[in-house]
Amino acid sequence: MNRLSRRQWLQGMAGLAGAGTAARLGLWPSTAFAQEAPEKAALLVVFLNGGYNALFGSADSFAGEGTFGVTGSNQRMLGNGLVVDGPTFGNLPAFALEHMATVGVRHGITGHEAAQDHCFTAGNSNAAIKLAAAMGGEGAIKCVQLGGQGMPGGREPENGVSLQTINDMKSTIAALGGITDATVPDRGIAERAIAASRFMSAKTLVNSPRLTKTLGEGYGAAVETLQKPVKSYNYVNLANAYGFSPTTTAVTNFTTQVAAAEVMIEAGANVCVAVNGGWDTHGDRDGSNVRTMMNDRILPSLRVFINRMVADSRRNVNVVIMGDFARSLPGSDHAAGVSATVIGKNVRVGTTGRVDADVRLSPGTPQGLGLWAYLARLTNLPFQPFGSNPHTGLVLT
């Protein structure tokens, strides 16, 4: 692991090249560690870049013809019309099986980029940033991209909330008291150094607002983060829970993405986005490829996150799993919509995303904004940033 000198660390923070530089260096807010308020709401968005096969959340649609490898014995009925793939989602923790829904998004798009943008677009805003801003709270960083895979949709700030990227957890965990590291300077010294750097850059920031927009955002996030109070944090326990070495701090795979999401949510973040690539599974006619990928790559860490965060009665942490689109038949190509999986304490078991045998959603299925309106409702927002929730039957009241 490369070790940064104090000078390099401060220079990196002062440079802030691009959106979310403070977060890339691992500086996260820690205010939530001093909070005991119940029902802290948060959302983890798991976006499978390339597609999300509807067999996972609409397994019974394929049993009649045996397509995507669905048989009468590898489905799991959860109730209220929801039938999931038994070997994958059917093996999630009991809490998830009792609080899971399939939510349909009928966007009518079969091109990757357009479908990806639709999944994250709310008018002129990025839906993830918009929701993070609407949720408020005291976290210095409210909307987080976990790792280097870019999040679809725009990146314009929403009501002062900008997207921050987390590529490494090292300095953050040190700032939280979880790692003793002589290469990380005193928080007070670092805060004063970055504030001074921002002051010296003020003229440039004012004269070139478009070119230096992300620079200014990074300065603000860095200073605010370092001004937050600190409480000790046990990173060793976190790493052990997710099954990686406590010396591992880089966010390089789904396991470290989810671990980083847990700490960010603890620290006050509202929305965390984990983009996972490689899901454009053409030719996967029996679904064996995506089942293996799901069981090997996604579900082990997701189980840990569900047990530690989603099932915690003191919180209101939700997870949505989606992709560009479902996979069409017969060749596992591009369908014209996606059936997302949502798990959370306010989720009523059921489905609005059941497809037919040809992987088509009902004509009345809402588009992407409907999913975000539903997710906002799960967080108990007192207003509707995406309009009214069209999936009312999937909310526990």
N, C-alpha and C positions, 0 to 999 in steps of 0.2 A: 504494500500500500504506500503510495506517495505521501510524504509528510510535508506540510506547508510550514515555512518559517513564520514567525509573527509578522515580519515585514511583508511577506508574500500574501498572508491572510488579509492584512489591512489593505494592501494594494488591490487585491481581488475585490474586496468589498467596496473600495472607493471607486474602482472602475465601473462596476455595475453594467457591463456590456450586455444589453438586451433585457427583455422582460423577465422579471423574477430572479435577478442575480442573487439577491440576498437569500432566496430560498435555495438556489442551486448550491450555495455554499453551506446550506444546512441551517441557516438562522431561522428558527421558527419561534412563534410566540408561545409563551408558557403560562398565560394568565389562567387558562382553564385548570391548571394543576392546583390552583388555590381556590377553585370554585367547588361547591358541593351541591349546586342547584340541580334538582332532578329534571328529567325530561329534556336534557340538552339534545336538540335535534341535529342530525347530520345525515349526509347522503354520500355513499360510495357508488360511483358510476363505473361499471366494468364494461368497456366497449371493445368488442371482439372485431378488430379491423379486418374486413373481408366478408363477414357474414355470421349469422347466428341461426343454426338449423332449428326449424320449428319442431323437430322431433322431441326436443328437450321439454317443451312446455305444452305440446299438443300431440302427444304420442298416439292417442287413440285414432287420430285422423289417418294414420298410415297402417293400422292393424289389418284392415280389410284386405288390402292388396299386398301386405307384407313389405311395403316399400321402406327404405331407410333402415331395414333390418328390424322393424317393429313386429313383434309377435304377440300372441295372446298371453304370454307368460313374462314378458319383460317390460310391462307397463305398471305404473303404480297410480291408483285412483286416490286422489286426496279429498274429493268431495266437491259439491257445487259445480260439477261439470269439468273440473280440472283433473287432467290425467297427464302425468309426467313420465319421462323415460326412467324406468326402474334402475338400470345399472349406474346411472349418473345422479340425477337430481333426486331420485327416489331414495338415495342413501345419505341425504343431508341430515343434519341433526333434527331431532323431533320439533324443536321450536320453529325451524324453517318450514317443515312440512305442515305445521299448523298456522303459518303466517306467510303463505306464498300465493302469488297470483300470476297469471299470464295476461299481459296487457298488449293489445294489438295496436300497431301503427300501420295504417294503410296509406303509404305515401305514393304508390304507383310509379316508383323509380327503380330502374335496374342498372344504373351506372354508379360505380363506387363513389366518386367524389360528390356527385349531386345527392346521393342517398345519405352519405355521411354528414354533409352540411345540413340536410333536412332534419336529421336526428338531433342536431345541436343548435338549431336556429329558432329564435323567437323574435319575429319582426326584424329589427336592425341589430339585435343583440345576440350574444351567445347565451343559450338557455342556462347553461351551468353557472356562468358568471352572474346572470340575472337572478337566479334562484339564491345563490350565495349572498348577493347584495340584499335581497328581500328578507333573508333570515336574520340579518343584523348580527348582534353579539359583539363581544369585546376582543375577539381574536384579531391580531394584527394582520394575519394572512387568512382570508376567508375562502378563497377558491384556489385549489391546488391541482396542478398537473403532476402526476407521479411518474418520474422517469422521463427519458428523452423522446419517446414516441409522441409526436405532435397530436394535440387534440383537434378534431374537426371544428369547423365553424369559426366565426370571427373572434378577435381577442380584445375588442375595445372595452375599456373599463365601464362599469355600470355603477352609477352613484358612488364613485370613489373606490369601488372594489375592482381590483385587477387580478388577472391570472398570474400565479407564481408557479415556477417549475422547481421541483425537488429532484436533484440528481444524486445527492449524497447527504447522509444523515449525520456525519461525523461531528461537525461543528455544532449542530443543533443539540445533539445528545450531550455534548460537553457543556453547552450553555445551560442545559437542564440539570446538570449535575450527575449525569449518568456515565460519563467517561472522564477520567482524569487525564488531561492532555496538555503538556507544557507548550505545545505549539499554538494553542488557542489563547489569545490575549484576554485580559480582564475585560468584562462586558462594559464597564464604565469607560475604560480607555478606548475600546473599540467604538462605542457610541459617540464619544466626543470626536474621534478621528473622522468618522463617516459624516457626522454633522458638519464638521469643518470643511470636508471635501464638497459636500452639497452647497455650502455657502460660497465656496470659491467657484463653483460651477453655475451659480445662480444666473449670471448674465447669459451664458450659453443656453441654459434651459429656457429662459424667457425669449431670447432672440430666435431660437430654432425649435419651437414647441413640437412640430411634427417629427423632426429627426431625433429629438431627445426625449420623446414621450415616455418610452420604456425606461430610459435612464432615470427620469424623475420618479417614476413608479417604484423602481428598485431602491432608490435612496430612501423614499418614504417608508417602504416596508422594512428596510434594514434598521433604520433609526427607531421606528415604533417597536420592532421586535426586541431590540436591545434594551428598551425602556421598560419592558414588562417584568414583573416580579418572577423570581425563580424558586422552584421547589424541587427537591431531589426526585430523580426518576430512575427506575431500575431497568436499564436497557438490556442487561444480561437476561433478566426474566423474559423480556419481550422476545429476544433472539431465540432463547431456548424454546419458547412456546411455538414459534414458527419454524424451528428446526434448522437454523443457520448459526454460524459462529458469531459470537459477540464482537469479533473484530471486523465483521462485514458491515459496512455502513453504506456502500454504494447502492443506488436503486437501479438494478439491472434486469430484474425479472419479476414475474407476478408475485412471488413470495415477498420480495423486498418492497414491492409496490404496496401490498396490503399491509405489511408491517408499518411502512411509512404512513399509510392512511390512518392507522390506529393512533399513532403518536400525534399526527396533525389534528385529528378530531379531539384527542385529549387536550390539545393545546388551543382549541377554540375554532378550528376550521369548520366551515359549514358544508362545503362540497369538495370532494376529492375525486379526480378522474384518473382511472388506470386504463390506458389503451394497450391492448395486447394484439400483436400482429400475427399473420399467417393463417387466417381463417377463411380464405377464399378457396374452399375445398371442392374444386371441380373434379368430377369423376368419382366422388365418394358416394356411390349409389346405395351401399348398404349401411351407411352411417358409421362404419367401424372406425374411420379415421377421426371424425369429430368426437366420438365417444372416448377414444384413447386420449386425444388431446385434452378433452375436458377433465378426465380422471387423473391424468398425469400433471397437467399444467395449471389448472384453475381450482378444482374443487378441494384439494388438500388444504391449501392456505385459506380458501374461503370458509371451510368448516371451522378453522381456528378463529377467524374473524367473527363468524356468526356466534360461536360460543362465548367469546370474550366481550364482544361489543353489541351485536344485534340483540342477543338474548338477555342482556343486562337490563334489569327492570329500572335502573336509575337513569337510563338513556332512552333516546328515541332515534336509534341509528338504523337507516334503511339502506338496502342494496338494490340496484337495478343492473341487470345484465342484458345487453342488447348488442346489435351489430348493424351493419349497413342494411342488410335485408336477410330474409330467410333463404334457404336453398331450394331451388325448383327441382321438379322431376321431369324426366327420369335421371338426368345427369348431374344433379347437385350443382346447378348453375345459379343464376340470379333470379329470385322471386321479386315481386313488386310490393313487398311490405315486410314487416318484421314482427315477431311475437316476442316481446321482452318478458323477462322473469323479474318479479319484484318481491323482495322479502323485507318484512319489517313488522314491528309490534302492532301497528294500526292496519295491517293488511288483512282483509277478509279473503279466505281461500275461495278461488273462483277464477273465471277466465272471460276476457273479452277478446282474446287473441287466438281462439281456436280456428285453425285453418281447415279447408276441405281437403279431399284426397288429392287435389291438384295444387296444394299449397296456396290457396287463395283465401284471403280474409273476407268477411262479410262486407258487402258494399257500404254498410252504415258505419264501419269501423273508423274512428277518428284518425287524424293525421298526428304528426309529431307533437304539436302543442298540447294535444289531449293527454299524452303521456306525462309531459312536464306539469300540466295542471294537476294531474293525479299525484305526482311526486310531491308537489307543493302542499297538497291537502294532507298527505301523510305526515308532514313536518308540523302540522297544526298552525300554519300561518293564519293570522286573523284576516287576511285579504287575499285576493286572487291575482297574482302577477301574470298568469298565463290564461286568464279567463276561468270560467266555471269548470269544475271537474266533470268530464263526461263518463267517467268510470265509477259512478257513485256506488254501485253494488259491490265494489271491491274494497270498501273502507269499513272498518269496524267503528261503530258509533257508540 
